[in-house]
Each structure stands twice: as structure tokens, then as C-alpha cells.
């Protein structure tokens, strides 16, 4: 085999092609041998029904598989031993290593562009539809995994064994981005993004450039704000113990940020994002007014900021403009306590020169979501948007390659699992009684029903 391939080599390029073809043939032969070994050592209850053929795309080429379908004479169930041994999933056309390439490329460019790149690079051809299906299935699997892990904590009482890191301040920036929808009616989909970090650190001795410390993101399409905050808290709890931590949250004027966030953190300062304040004032009052009043606000003179805006309502050139001025002032008054910069509101002992203004979420949304999901008039199904948001989240958090290396698994129904746990007669209930109750320090810690549970837990 090697001699035949070597006869056609004229330069390094033909040598490379020959090596890839040799690797493909070796892989096929190895799989054939494995199939025969599995047949020789099969369980005596397994009976061969027929042979099935299948093609799997790999990084070295398309591999044709011919394997036996067995039927278990005891259970009546069918099984393909080779597929089980190799971890080949039903209806999947690519190997795990090739899937890694597809997902990483798809996180950077459209599915059609991925198809073109693969074709030009000489990899096995896949249509953009096939690439989409493979990538979406991976993203869907990860989305289900994240939801399952969250349910285990908030519903099943699982105790997280994270680093339990304690810090005085934890920063969260929340934002949303609307992407075009393929759903009937054309209603847009919102990708919610939460950026978590420990503050700032300088990247040079001259302190001219800085970056966020330990940044990580949570991103997805969430049915409710509650779903977003539960996952956000779950992500935080894997690393931090917030018992003695003050949380500072920055975001635009959306109620799911300014209002709902307070229901999920007992010790929190919520701040209206400076960029959005300046943008809204500039839009309705003019850029010069926005520059001057934002400087006033930065100096901590919140009341002067509000009074000046109110005095300028009558100077609006049209009735429509005056109405919009009233509306934005009413919004600022609704969240008046959120207007001041957090550095004026934190305890004195926590203030130092290493604290800076917030507003990094816009850049993170653009870098991690918008560039991939809003280019060239792209539109998304709800499932497709959710899958891609999860992939982009894992990529930023440097978890994507690890997750792509995982063996395939099925997410179990968490409710069914919980019922099973309670039915076990030999359960050691002392461990359960000694465990912490997640709700006490979880997303609903400030609610009345949680306070009641806290009281019962101390009896």
C-alpha cells in the first residue's frame, strides 16, 4: 500500500495528500478488524440480523463502515456493537475531531462560509445544512447540560463544591442584544448576556492599559429573566462564596436588569449604565447638554442632574420632543437611586484607586455575540440562536475545547431523578439534613418565603 502511494509523489504537496490517504485507509482497516473482533467475542445471546453501511466524515477523509446489526434474544433489543464501541451517535455524519473543527469555525463565520473553507482546504465535503445540524446539535446538548446542572442545584438540592473564593466586591454587567428571527411574525429574539468579573488589573507598569480580572460570561435565549438569573447565580456559585461579598451590577434601563436583579441578590448595588444615560440625554436634549450633565452626575450631584433636565422640558422644540423628555426623566426618577456611580455608594473601606467606571458589557456583546450573530442580515430560529449563544459563551470562558472532547451523554430528566432519590429506602438522611439549603443563599434569598425557610432551618 505504501509503495503504491509513494510512486505518485512528485513534491511535498503530493506527499501530504498521500499521507492523508494512507491514514484514511489505515483507519478503515483498523475499524474492519475491530468489527471482526467484536463479532468473535460477542455475547452468546446476540444474533446477527444483517449488515448496515454508514459513512463518517473525519479530518483524514470519509470513512466507510460496514457493521453488523445484532438482536438480543433475551431482551429483544437491537444493538450495533461497533457503533457502541466507537461512540458513534445515530444520524451523525462526523467524527468528534471533525466536529471540533466545525464548531470552532462556525463560532467565527456563517455556515455557508464554513462549507467554503472546508472545501478549499480539502476536507470531506459537507453542505452548510449538514454543518448547521451538527453544530446546532452540539449547542443544544450543551444548553440542556447547563439547564440540568442548574436544576440539580435549585430543584434537587445538589451542593456545589467549587473554589468557594471570597472577595469583597464582585462586578456583574448585564445587557441584551436583539437578533433577527426566522419565526413567523418576524419578532426578534433577545440574547441576554451577563459579564462577571472581579474588577480591574493593569497590563503594564505605567498603568496606561487595564483589563478585567477573571472575566466570564453567561449567554443564552431565556424564556424569563428568572431563568437568566438562576443560571448567572449558578455560574457564580461554582467559583465564589457571596456570603460576605457586595455585588455591583451595571446595565441599561431594562426592568429585567434594574428591577429583577434585586430579587436575586441580597447584598447588591444596581447602577444605570453611564453610556446609556449619556446616549438617552443626548438623543432628547442634545449632545452638549448630555456632556455637561453627565459630568455633573459623575461628580455625585444627582439632584442637580434631575432638576436641570426637568427645567429643560419646556425648551423642547416640538410637542413630541417635550413628551419624550418627560418620559426619559420619569424613567430616571423611577431608578433615581441607580443614577449615582457605584463608587459613591460602596462602603468607605472598599474604595480605592483600582476601581474604575463600568460599561464593558457593550464591548463584550459586540465581541462575543454581535459579530457572529448580526452580520450580513443573518436570521435565526430560536433553537439555532440558543445553540450558537451557548457555543460563544463556552468559547469566551475557555471551556469549548474541553466540552467538545466529552463523550456523548444523555441529559436525564431532573424531576424523575429527584423522585428516584426520595424513593430509595437505604438513603442516609443525616447527610441531607446536614447539607445547606441553596434557596437561602440563592436567587430568591430576599423573598418572604425564603426568609420563612431560613427561620425553619434554624429550629
Residue pairs with C-beta under 8 A, 6 or more apart in sequence:
1 22
1 25
2 22
5 18
5 21
5 22
6 18
8 14
8 18
9 15
9 18
17 122
20 60
20 61
21 61
23 60
23 61
24 58
24 60
24 61
24 62
24 63
27 58
27 60
27 63
28 63
28 64
31 63
31 65
31 82
31 86
32 66
34 82
34 85
34 86
35 65
35 66
35 67
35 68
35 81
35 82
38 81
38 82
38 85
39 48
39 68
39 81
42 70
42 81
43 72
45 72
45 73
45 74
46 70
46 71
46 72
46 73
46 79
46 81
47 70
47 71
47 73
48 68
48 69
48 70
49 68
49 69
49 70
49 71
49 78
50 68
50 69
51 66
51 67
51 68
51 69
52 66
52 67
52 68
52 69
52 80
53 64
53 65
53 66
54 64
54 65
54 67
54 88
55 62
55 63
55 64
55 65
55 93
56 62
56 63
56 65
56 88
56 92
56 93
56 94
56 95
57 63
57 93
57 94
57 95
57 98
57 123
57 124
57 126
58 94
58 95
58 97
58 98
58 124
59 95
59 97
59 98
59 101
59 123
61 124
62 124
63 95
65 82
67 80
67 81
67 82
67 83
68 80
68 81
68 82
69 78
69 79
69 80
70 78
70 79
70 80
70 81
71 77
71 78
71 79
72 78
72 79
82 88
87 96
87 407
87 408
89 408
92 134
92 137
93 126
93 130
93 134
94 102
94 126
94 134
96 404
96 405
98 123
98 124
99 134
99 138
99 404
100 401
100 404
100 405
101 118
101 123
102 114
102 126
102 131
102 134
102 135
103 134
103 135
103 138
103 391
103 400
103 404
104 395
104 400
105 114
105 117
105 118
106 114
106 131
106 132
106 135
106 388
106 391
107 372
107 388
107 391
107 392
107 395
107 400
108 372
109 117
109 372
110 128
110 375
110 376
110 378
111 128
111 129
111 131
111 132
111 135
112 128
114 128
114 131
115 125
115 126
115 127
115 128
115 131
118 124
118 125
118 126
118 131
119 125
126 134
132 384
135 387
135 388
135 391
136 383
136 384
136 387
136 388
137 387
138 387
138 391
138 404
139 386
139 387
139 388
139 389
139 390
139 391
140 383
140 386
140 387
141 408
141 411
142 387
142 390
142 391
142 394
142 403
143 220
143 386
143 387
143 390
144 411
145 411
146 220
146 231
146 390
147 231
148 411
148 412
148 414
149 234
150 230
150 231
150 234
151 414
152 158
152 414
153 160
153 234
153 237
153 438
153 442
154 230
154 234
154 438
154 439
154 442
154 443
155 414
155 415
155 418
156 414
156 417
156 418
156 421
157 432
157 435
157 437
157 438
158 438
159 435
159 436
159 438
160 234
160 237
160 238
162 237
162 238
162 239
162 240
163 238
163 239
163 240
164 240
164 241
165 239
165 240
165 241
166 240
166 241
166 243
166 244
166 245
167 198
167 240
167 245
168 244
168 245
168 246
168 350
169 198
169 199
169 245
169 246
169 247
169 248
169 346
169 350
169 355
170 196
170 198
170 236
170 240
170 242
170 245
170 246
170 247
170 248
171 196
171 197
171 198
171 199
171 247
171 248
171 249
171 250
171 358
172 194
172 195
172 196
172 232
172 247
172 248
172 249
172 250
173 194
173 195
173 197
173 249
173 250
173 251
173 273
173 358
173 359
173 360
173 361
173 364
174 192
174 193
174 194
174 195
174 249
174 250
174 251
174 256
174 257
174 261
174 361
175 192
175 193
175 195
175 251
175 252
175 257
175 361
175 362
175 364
175 365
176 190
176 191
176 192
176 193
176 252
176 254
176 256
177 190
177 191
177 193
177 365
177 369
177 370
177 373
177 374
178 188
178 189
178 190
178 191
179 188
179 189
179 190
179 191
179 373
179 374
179 378
179 379
179 380
179 385
180 186
180 188
180 189
180 374
180 377
180 378
180 379
180 380
181 187
181 188
181 189
181 379
181 380
181 381
181 382
181 385
182 379
182 380
182 381
182 384
183 189
183 381
183 382
189 221
189 380
189 382
189 385
190 221
191 219
191 220
191 221
191 369
191 373
191 385
191 389
192 219
192 220
192 221
192 222
192 225
192 228
192 256
193 217
193 218
193 219
193 361
193 364
193 365
193 368
193 369
194 217
194 218
194 219
194 228
194 232
194 235
195 212
195 215
195 216
195 217
195 360
195 361
195 364
196 215
196 216
196 217
196 218
196 232
196 235
196 236
197 212
197 213
197 214
197 215
197 216
197 360
198 212
198 213
198 214
199 212
199 213
199 354
199 355
200 210
200 211
200 212
200 213
200 354
200 355
200 356
201 210
201 211
201 212
201 213
201 354
202 208
202 209
202 210
203 209
203 210
203 211
210 356
212 360
215 364
215 396
216 235
216 396
216 397
217 364
217 368
217 393
217 396
217 397
218 228
218 231
218 232
218 235
218 393
219 368
219 369
219 389
219 390
219 392
219 393
220 228
220 231
220 386
220 389
220 390
220 393
221 382
221 385
221 386
221 389
222 228
222 231
225 256
225 260
226 260
226 443
228 256
229 260
229 261
229 263
229 264
229 443
230 264
230 442
230 443
232 264
233 264
233 442
233 443
236 242
237 442
242 265
242 267
242 441
243 441
245 267
246 267
246 268
246 269
246 346
246 347
246 350
247 265
247 267
247 268
247 269
248 268
248 269
248 271
248 342
248 346
248 358
249 257
249 261
249 265
249 268
249 269
249 270
249 271
250 271
250 272
250 273
250 342
250 358
250 359
250 361
251 257
251 258
251 261
251 270
251 271
251 272
251 273
251 361
252 272
252 273
252 276
253 272
253 276
253 280
253 331
253 335
257 270
258 270
258 272
258 335
258 338
261 268
261 270
262 268
262 270
262 446
263 443
263 444
263 446
263 447
264 443
264 444
264 445
264 446
265 445
265 446
266 445
266 446
269 342
269 345
269 346
270 335
270 338
271 338
271 340
271 341
271 342
271 358
272 332
272 335
272 338
272 339
273 358
273 359
273 361
274 294
274 298
274 341
274 357
274 358
274 359
275 359
275 362
277 294
277 297
277 332
277 339
278 290
278 291
278 294
279 290
280 328
280 331
281 289
281 290
281 293
281 294
281 309
281 328
282 289
282 290
282 291
284 316
284 321
284 324
284 325
284 328
285 293
285 309
285 312
285 325
289 312
293 305
293 308
293 309
296 304
296 305
296 308
297 305
297 339
297 340
297 341
298 341
300 340
300 341
300 344
302 336
302 339
302 340
305 332
305 339
306 329
306 332
306 333
306 336
306 339
309 325
309 328
309 329
309 332
310 329
312 325
313 322
313 325
313 326
313 329
314 322
316 322
316 324
316 325
332 339
341 357
342 358
343 351
343 355
364 396
368 392
368 393
368 395
368 396
369 389
369 392
372 388
372 392
373 380
373 385
373 388
373 389
373 392
380 388
391 400
394 400
394 403
421 427
437 453
437 457
439 445
439 450
439 453
440 450
440 453
440 454
440 457
442 450
444 450
